[in-house]
Structure formats: C-alpha cells, structure tokens
Amino acid sequence: MCKRILGKGILAQLYAIDAHPEGMLQVIVTDKDPQFAATMANDIVARLDTLNLQVVTEKKRNIEKLYRRESRQ
C-alpha cells in the first residue's frame, strides 16, 4: 500500500506523489495540456533528485564526523 503525498500551493490540484513501501516515489501530474504536465512532472522529479542528493550528502558528512570522533578516542 502506498502513501499519497498531495501537492501544495497554486498547482496542488494538478499533482500528487505516491510513496511506495519499497522506497519508490511515483509522480502523478494531470493537466489538459500534456506538454505542460510532462514539463511539470520532470521539474518535480528534478527537485526530488536534488533534495535526495542533499539528504544523502548530509548523512554522509554526519557518518564521517562520527568516524573521526570515534577514531580519536
């Protein structure tokens, strides 16, 4: 069973993101203009990729700090 993450803001009624138990996100965009919907979906995915990279990078930094502290003791 997936969890639906609804959009916020002015375009909220146009998109939703489903979070699946396996960790996959599914972006759903609906609009009468298919090109606009595709552009919006691609932008959402690009923003999610950026956010994911930031989270992974921060976790990596935290692990490196922990290892440095542990090795000093």
C-alpha positions as CSV (number, residue, x, y, z in Angstrom):
1,M,0.0,0.0,0.0
2,C,1.4,3.4,-0.9
3,K,1.1,6.7,0.8
4,R,-0.2,9.7,-1.2
5,I,1.6,12.9,-0.7
6,L,-0.7,15.7,-2.0
7,G,0.6,18.8,-3.6
8,K,0.6,22.3,-2.0
9,G,0.2,25.7,-3.4
10,I,-1.4,27.1,-6.6
11,L,-0.8,23.9,-8.7
12,A,-1.8,21.5,-5.9
13,Q,-4.8,20.1,-7.7
14,L,-2.6,19.1,-10.7
15,Y,-0.2,16.7,-9.0
16,A,0.3,14.1,-6.3
17,I,3.2,11.9,-5.3
18,D,2.7,8.3,-4.2
19,A,5.3,6.9,-1.8
20,H,5.5,3.1,-2.2
21,P,6.8,0.8,0.6
22,E,9.8,-0.2,-1.5
23,G,11.0,3.4,-1.3
24,M,10.0,4.4,-4.8
25,L,8.1,7.7,-5.4
26,Q,5.6,8.0,-8.2
27,V,4.9,11.5,-9.5
28,I,1.4,11.9,-11.0
29,V,0.6,15.1,-12.9
30,T,-2.7,15.7,-14.7
31,D,-3.4,18.7,-17.0
32,K,-5.3,19.3,-20.2
33,D,-2.0,20.2,-21.8
34,P,0.1,17.1,-22.0
35,Q,3.3,19.0,-22.6
36,F,2.7,21.2,-19.5
37,A,2.0,18.1,-17.5
38,A,5.3,16.4,-18.7
39,T,7.3,19.5,-18.0
40,M,5.8,19.8,-14.5
41,A,6.4,16.1,-13.8
42,N,10.1,16.4,-14.9
43,D,10.6,19.5,-12.8
44,I,9.2,17.8,-9.7
45,V,11.4,14.8,-10.3
46,A,14.5,17.1,-10.7
47,R,13.6,18.8,-7.4
48,L,13.2,15.5,-5.7
49,D,16.5,14.3,-7.0
50,T,18.2,17.4,-5.7
51,L,16.6,17.0,-2.3
52,N,17.6,13.4,-2.2
53,L,21.2,14.2,-3.0
54,Q,21.3,16.9,-0.3
55,V,19.9,14.3,2.3
56,V,22.4,11.7,1.2
57,T,25.3,14.1,1.3
58,E,24.3,15.4,4.8
59,K,24.1,11.8,6.1
60,K,27.5,11.0,4.6
61,R,29.0,14.1,6.4
62,N,27.5,13.0,9.7
63,I,28.8,9.5,9.4
64,E,32.3,10.9,8.5
65,K,32.2,13.1,11.6
66,L,31.2,10.2,13.8
67,Y,34.1,8.1,12.4
68,R,36.6,10.9,13.1
69,R,35.3,11.3,16.7
70,E,35.4,7.5,17.2
71,S,39.0,7.2,15.9
72,R,40.3,10.0,18.2
73,Q,39.1,8.1,21.3
